[in-house]
C-alpha cells in the first residue's frame, strides 16, 4: 500500500480471531492497510455499531445456510481485494455484511469491516474507510478480541501515516506491538514491526526502518504469510533505495515479485515491478526495465485499472525520455494525459503536460 499501496502514495501497503470461524481463510492479505483520518477516541460500542439490540430467532438450517453464503462472499471479497478489484470487493463484502448483521455474528461482521476498509482505501474513499475501521476496532474491544485489536490499530496507524502524523502513527503501531507481545502473536508481531519500519522511514530513520523490516520478515515467514512478506520486502526495497544499497535492492524486489506472483497478489506485483524498473534504470539496464514495464501494463490491463495504466504509460514515457527518444516518450505522455483527463485528475494532467513541455525544450 506502499505498505498501501497505494502504489502512488506510500504503497502502504495485509485477522484474526474471527478467521477461525471460516474454513480455508486466507486472511494474510491485509498487512498493509492503509490510510486517512482517524484517532479520535472511539466511544461507540458494538451494539451501537450494529444498530440492533435484538436479533430475531432464525431456524438453525436457515441460519447455517445464511452463514455459508456470507462466508463465501467474505472469501470472495478478500480474494478480489488481493487481485486489485476493489470495486467488486466492496459489492461482495457489503452483501456479506448484511447477512452477518441479520444473524448477529459480531466477529464475522468485524472482519468484514476490516476488509471493507482495505477496499475503500484502494478506492481512495477515505471517509468510508475511516468509518468501517472505527467499527472494526469498536467490535474488537467490545468482544475483547485482542488479536483483532492488533490489526485494527495497525490500520489506524497507517491511516495516520497518510495524514502525515508520523509520530502518532508510530505510537499507535507500538500499541499494537504491545498487544502482540502479550498474546505472543506471530502474525501480530509481523505486521506491527513492518509498520513500525514504515513509520520510521517516514520519520527519516531509514537504518532503523531496515532493521525493523528484517525483524518483521522473520515473523512473516514463521507465520507463513507470503502476501505480508511480499509487502514488507517491498518496503525494505524502498529503504535500500534511499540508503543506496543497489544490490540488496534488486534482490529484495525480485523476491517480492516472485512471492506476489505466486500468491496472485497483483498490487504487490506492481509495487515490486516499479522498484525493479527504477533500480535497473538507475544503472542503465533499460532493456530490462522495458521488459518489466510490459508486465506492469499487462497487469494494469487485466485489472481494468485506468489509474494503473496511467502509471505504466508515465513510466514508459520517463524511460524513453531518459534514453533521448523524445518522440516515443511524447507518445506515452499523451496516452497518460488522456487517461488523466478521463479520470478527471487535473493535477496529474497538468504535471504531465508540463513534463512534455520541458522535454521538448531539450
C-alpha positions as CSV (number, residue, x, y, z in Angstrom):
1,X,0.0,0.0,0.0
2,X,3.4,1.0,-0.4
3,X,2.6,-0.8,2.7
4,X,-0.5,0.7,0.9
5,X,-0.3,0.6,-1.9
6,X,-1.4,2.6,-2.8
7,X,1.2,2.4,-5.1
8,X,1.2,6.0,-6.0
9,X,1.1,7.2,-2.4
10,X,3.2,5.3,0.0
11,X,2.4,1.9,-1.1
12,X,1.3,1.0,2.2
13,X,0.6,-1.3,1.6
14,X,-2.2,-7.2,5.0
15,X,-7.2,-11.4,11.4
16,X,-7.8,-12.6,13.1
17,X,-9.8,-14.5,15.7
18,X,-12.8,-14.3,13.5
19,X,-10.9,-16.2,10.8
20,X,-11.2,-19.3,12.9
21,X,-14.9,-19.3,12.1
22,X,-14.4,-19.6,8.4
23,X,-13.0,-22.6,6.6
24,X,-9.9,-22.1,4.5
25,X,-9.4,-18.5,5.4
26,X,-6.6,-16.8,3.6
27,X,-6.6,-13.7,5.7
28,X,-3.0,-12.7,5.3
29,X,-3.6,-10.0,2.8
30,X,-4.3,-7.1,5.0
31,X,-0.9,-6.5,6.4
32,X,-0.6,-3.4,4.7
33,X,-3.9,-1.3,5.1
34,X,-3.7,1.9,4.6
35,X,-4.7,5.5,5.3
36,X,-6.9,8.6,6.2
37,X,-8.2,10.5,9.1
38,X,-8.6,8.9,12.5
39,X,-7.7,8.5,16.0
40,X,-10.2,10.5,17.9
41,X,-11.4,8.4,20.9
42,X,-13.8,5.7,19.9
43,X,-16.8,5.7,22.3
44,X,-19.3,3.7,20.3
45,X,-20.0,0.1,21.4
46,X,-20.6,-2.9,19.3
47,X,-24.3,-2.6,20.0
48,X,-24.3,0.9,18.7
49,X,-22.4,-0.2,15.6
50,X,-24.7,-3.0,14.6
51,X,-27.7,-0.7,15.4
52,X,-29.6,-3.6,16.8
53,X,-30.1,-4.7,20.3
54,X,-32.3,-7.7,19.5
55,X,-31.9,-10.4,16.8
56,X,-34.9,-12.4,15.7
57,X,-34.9,-16.2,16.1
58,X,-33.8,-17.9,13.0
59,X,-34.3,-21.5,12.1
60,X,-31.0,-23.4,12.5
61,X,-31.0,-24.7,9.0
62,X,-31.7,-21.3,7.6
63,X,-29.0,-19.8,9.9
64,X,-26.4,-22.2,8.6
65,X,-27.3,-21.5,5.0
66,X,-27.1,-17.8,5.6
67,X,-23.7,-18.1,7.3
68,X,-22.3,-20.3,4.5
69,X,-23.5,-17.7,1.9
70,X,-21.9,-14.9,3.9
71,X,-18.6,-16.8,4.4
72,X,-18.5,-17.4,0.6
73,X,-19.0,-13.7,-0.1
74,X,-16.4,-12.8,2.5
75,X,-13.8,-15.1,0.9
76,X,-14.7,-13.7,-2.5
77,X,-14.3,-10.1,-1.3
78,X,-10.9,-10.9,0.2
79,X,-9.7,-12.5,-3.0
80,X,-11.0,-9.6,-5.1
81,X,-9.0,-7.2,-2.8
82,X,-5.8,-9.2,-3.2
83,X,-6.3,-9.2,-7.0
84,X,-6.8,-5.5,-7.0
85,X,-10.6,-5.5,-7.9
86,X,-11.6,-3.2,-5.0
87,X,-15.0,-2.2,-6.6
88,X,-16.1,-5.8,-6.9
89,X,-14.8,-6.5,-3.4
90,X,-17.0,-3.8,-2.0
91,X,-20.1,-5.3,-3.6
92,X,-19.3,-8.8,-2.2
93,X,-18.4,-7.5,1.3
94,X,-21.5,-5.3,1.6
95,X,-23.6,-8.3,0.8
96,X,-21.7,-10.4,3.5
97,X,-22.1,-7.5,6.0
98,X,-25.9,-7.5,5.6
99,X,-26.1,-11.3,6.2
100,X,-23.8,-11.2,9.2
101,X,-25.7,-8.3,10.6
102,X,-29.0,-10.1,10.2
103,X,-27.8,-13.2,12.0
104,X,-26.0,-11.3,14.8
105,X,-22.4,-12.6,14.1
106,X,-20.3,-9.8,15.6
107,X,-16.9,-11.4,15.0
108,X,-17.6,-12.0,11.3
109,X,-19.1,-8.6,11.0
110,X,-15.9,-7.1,12.4
111,X,-13.7,-9.0,9.9
112,X,-16.0,-7.8,7.1
113,X,-15.5,-4.2,8.2
114,X,-11.7,-4.8,8.1
115,X,-11.8,-6.0,4.5
116,X,-14.1,-3.1,3.6
117,X,-11.5,-0.7,5.0
118,X,-8.9,-2.0,2.6
119,X,-11.3,-1.8,-0.3
120,X,-12.3,1.8,0.4
121,X,-8.7,2.8,0.8
122,X,-7.8,1.3,-2.6
123,X,-10.7,3.4,-4.0
124,X,-9.5,6.5,-2.1
125,X,-12.8,6.7,-0.3
126,X,-11.1,7.6,2.9
127,X,-14.2,8.8,4.9
128,X,-15.8,5.4,4.4
129,X,-12.5,3.7,5.2
130,X,-12.3,5.6,8.5
131,X,-15.9,4.7,9.4
132,X,-15.5,0.9,8.9
133,X,-12.1,0.8,10.6
134,X,-13.7,2.6,13.6
135,X,-16.4,0.0,13.6
136,X,-13.9,-2.8,13.4
137,X,-12.0,-1.6,16.5
138,X,-15.1,-1.0,18.5
139,X,-16.3,-4.5,17.9
140,X,-12.9,-5.9,18.8
141,X,-12.9,-4.0,22.0
142,X,-16.4,-5.0,23.0
143,X,-15.8,-8.6,22.3
144,X,-12.3,-8.5,24.0
145,X,-10.8,-9.8,20.7
146,X,-7.3,-8.7,21.3
147,X,-5.9,-10.3,18.1
148,X,-8.3,-8.2,16.1
149,X,-7.4,-5.2,18.0
150,X,-3.8,-5.6,16.8
151,X,-4.9,-5.3,13.2
152,X,-7.4,-2.5,13.8
153,X,-4.7,-0.5,15.5
154,X,-2.3,-1.1,12.6
155,X,-5.0,0.1,10.2
156,X,-5.5,3.2,12.2
157,X,-1.7,3.8,12.3
158,X,-1.5,3.5,8.5
159,X,-4.3,6.0,8.1
160,X,-2.4,8.3,10.3
161,X,0.7,7.9,8.1
162,X,-1.4,9.0,5.2
163,X,-2.4,12.1,7.1
164,X,1.3,12.9,7.8
165,X,1.0,12.3,11.5
166,X,4.1,10.1,11.6
167,X,4.9,10.2,15.4
168,X,1.3,9.4,16.4
169,X,1.3,6.6,13.8
170,X,4.5,5.2,15.3
171,X,2.9,5.3,18.8
172,X,-0.2,3.5,17.5
173,X,1.9,0.7,16.0
174,X,3.7,0.4,19.3
175,X,0.4,-0.2,21.0
176,X,-0.4,-2.9,18.5
177,X,3.0,-4.5,19.1
178,X,2.5,-4.5,22.8
179,X,-0.7,-6.5,22.4
180,X,1.1,-8.8,20.0
181,X,3.8,-9.4,22.6
182,X,1.2,-10.1,25.4
183,X,-0.5,-12.6,23.1
184,X,2.7,-13.9,21.7
185,X,1.1,-13.5,18.3
186,X,3.5,-14.3,15.4
187,X,1.2,-12.7,12.9
188,X,0.7,-9.6,15.1
189,X,4.5,-9.2,15.5
190,X,5.0,-9.4,11.8
191,X,2.5,-6.7,10.8
192,X,3.3,-4.4,13.7
193,X,7.1,-4.5,13.2
194,X,6.7,-3.9,9.5
195,X,4.5,-0.9,10.0
196,X,6.9,0.4,12.7
197,X,9.5,0.2,10.0
198,X,7.3,2.2,7.7
199,X,6.7,4.9,10.3
200,X,10.5,5.1,11.0
201,X,11.1,5.6,7.2
202,X,8.6,8.4,7.2
203,X,10.4,9.9,10.1
204,X,13.6,9.8,8.1
205,X,15.4,7.0,10.1
206,X,15.9,4.5,7.2
207,X,18.6,2.5,9.0
208,X,16.1,1.8,11.8
209,X,13.5,1.0,9.2
210,X,15.8,-1.6,7.6
211,X,16.3,-3.3,11.0
212,X,12.6,-3.4,11.7
213,X,11.7,-4.7,8.3
214,X,14.2,-7.5,8.6
215,X,12.9,-8.4,12.1
216,X,9.3,-8.3,10.7
217,X,10.3,-10.7,7.8
218,X,11.3,-13.4,10.4
219,X,7.8,-13.4,11.8
220,X,6.1,-13.1,8.4
221,X,8.0,-16.2,7.3
222,X,7.4,-18.1,10.5
223,X,3.7,-17.5,10.3
224,X,3.6,-18.5,6.6
225,X,2.3,-15.2,5.2
226,X,3.6,-14.8,1.6
227,X,1.5,-11.7,0.9
228,X,2.6,-9.9,4.1
229,X,6.2,-11.0,3.3
230,X,6.0,-9.5,-0.2
231,X,4.6,-6.3,1.3
232,X,7.4,-6.0,3.8
233,X,10.0,-6.9,1.2
234,X,8.7,-4.0,-1.0
235,X,9.1,-1.7,1.9
236,X,12.6,-2.9,2.6
237,X,13.5,-2.4,-1.1
238,X,12.4,1.2,-0.8
239,X,14.5,1.7,2.2
240,X,17.5,0.2,0.4
241,X,16.9,2.6,-2.4
242,X,17.2,5.6,-0.1
243,X,20.4,4.3,1.6
244,X,21.9,3.5,-1.8
245,X,22.2,-0.3,-1.4
246,X,21.6,-1.2,-5.0
247,X,22.5,-4.9,-4.9
248,X,20.2,-5.8,-2.0
249,X,17.5,-3.6,-3.5
250,X,17.4,-5.7,-6.7
251,X,17.3,-9.0,-4.8
252,X,14.7,-7.8,-2.4
253,X,12.3,-6.5,-5.0
254,X,12.9,-9.7,-7.1
255,X,11.9,-11.9,-4.1
256,X,8.8,-9.7,-3.5
257,X,7.8,-10.1,-7.1
258,X,8.1,-13.9,-7.1
259,X,6.1,-14.2,-3.9
260,X,3.4,-11.8,-5.1
261,X,3.1,-13.6,-8.4
262,X,2.7,-17.0,-6.7
263,X,0.0,-15.5,-4.4
264,X,-1.8,-13.7,-7.3
265,X,-1.2,-10.5,-5.3
266,X,-1.4,-8.0,-8.1
267,X,-0.8,-4.9,-6.0
268,X,2.4,-6.1,-4.6
269,X,3.5,-7.3,-8.1
270,X,3.0,-3.7,-9.3
271,X,5.0,-2.3,-6.4
272,X,7.9,-4.8,-6.9
273,X,7.9,-4.0,-10.7
274,X,8.1,-0.3,-10.0
275,X,11.0,-0.8,-7.7
276,X,12.8,-3.0,-10.2
277,X,12.2,-0.6,-13.1
278,X,13.7,2.2,-11.1
279,X,16.6,0.1,-9.9
280,X,17.6,-1.2,-13.3
281,X,17.1,2.1,-14.9
282,X,19.4,3.8,-12.4
283,X,22.3,1.7,-13.8
284,X,21.4,1.9,-17.4
285,X,19.7,-1.5,-17.8
286,X,16.9,0.0,-19.9
287,X,16.1,-3.2,-21.8
288,X,15.3,-5.0,-18.6
289,X,13.2,-2.0,-17.4
290,X,11.2,-2.1,-20.7
291,X,10.5,-5.9,-20.2
292,X,9.2,-5.2,-16.7
293,X,7.0,-2.4,-17.8
294,X,5.4,-4.7,-20.4
295,X,4.4,-7.0,-17.4
296,X,3.2,-4.0,-15.5
297,X,1.0,-2.8,-18.2
298,X,-0.4,-6.3,-18.7
299,X,-1.4,-6.5,-15.0
300,X,-3.0,-3.0,-15.1
301,X,-4.9,-4.0,-18.2
302,X,-6.1,-7.2,-16.5
303,X,-7.3,-5.2,-13.6
304,X,-9.0,-2.8,-15.9
305,X,-7.5,0.0,-13.9
306,X,-7.1,3.3,-15.8
307,X,-5.0,4.7,-12.9
308,X,-2.5,1.8,-13.1
309,X,-2.5,2.1,-16.8
310,X,-1.7,5.8,-16.5
311,X,1.2,5.0,-14.2
312,X,2.5,2.4,-16.7
313,X,2.4,4.9,-19.6
314,X,4.1,7.6,-17.4
315,X,6.9,5.1,-16.5
316,X,7.3,4.3,-20.2
317,X,7.5,8.0,-21.1
318,X,10.1,8.7,-18.4
319,X,12.2,5.8,-19.5
320,X,12.2,6.8,-23.2
321,X,12.9,10.4,-22.2
322,X,16.0,9.2,-20.4
323,X,17.0,7.3,-23.5
324,X,16.7,10.5,-25.5
325,X,13.8,9.0,-27.6
326,X,11.6,12.1,-27.3
327,X,9.0,11.2,-29.9
328,X,8.3,7.8,-28.3
329,X,8.3,9.4,-24.9
330,X,5.8,12.1,-26.0
331,X,3.5,9.4,-27.4
332,X,3.4,7.7,-24.0
333,X,3.0,11.0,-22.2
334,X,0.0,11.8,-24.4
335,X,-1.6,8.4,-23.6
336,X,-1.1,9.1,-19.9
337,X,-2.6,12.6,-20.3
338,X,-5.7,11.1,-22.0
339,X,-6.3,8.8,-19.1
340,X,-5.7,11.6,-16.6
341,X,-8.4,13.6,-18.3
342,X,-10.8,10.6,-18.3
343,X,-10.2,10.2,-14.6
344,X,-10.7,13.9,-14.1
345,X,-7.3,14.1,-12.4
346,X,-6.5,17.7,-13.2
347,X,-3.3,17.7,-11.1
348,X,-1.8,14.7,-12.9
349,X,-2.8,16.1,-16.3
350,X,-1.1,19.4,-15.6
351,X,2.1,17.8,-14.3
352,X,2.2,15.5,-17.4
353,X,1.7,18.4,-19.8
354,X,4.5,20.3,-18.0
355,X,6.8,17.4,-18.4
356,X,6.1,17.3,-22.1
357,X,6.8,21.0,-22.4
358,X,10.1,20.7,-20.5
359,X,11.1,17.6,-22.5
360,X,10.5,19.3,-25.9
361,X,12.9,22.2,-24.9
362,X,15.8,19.7,-24.7
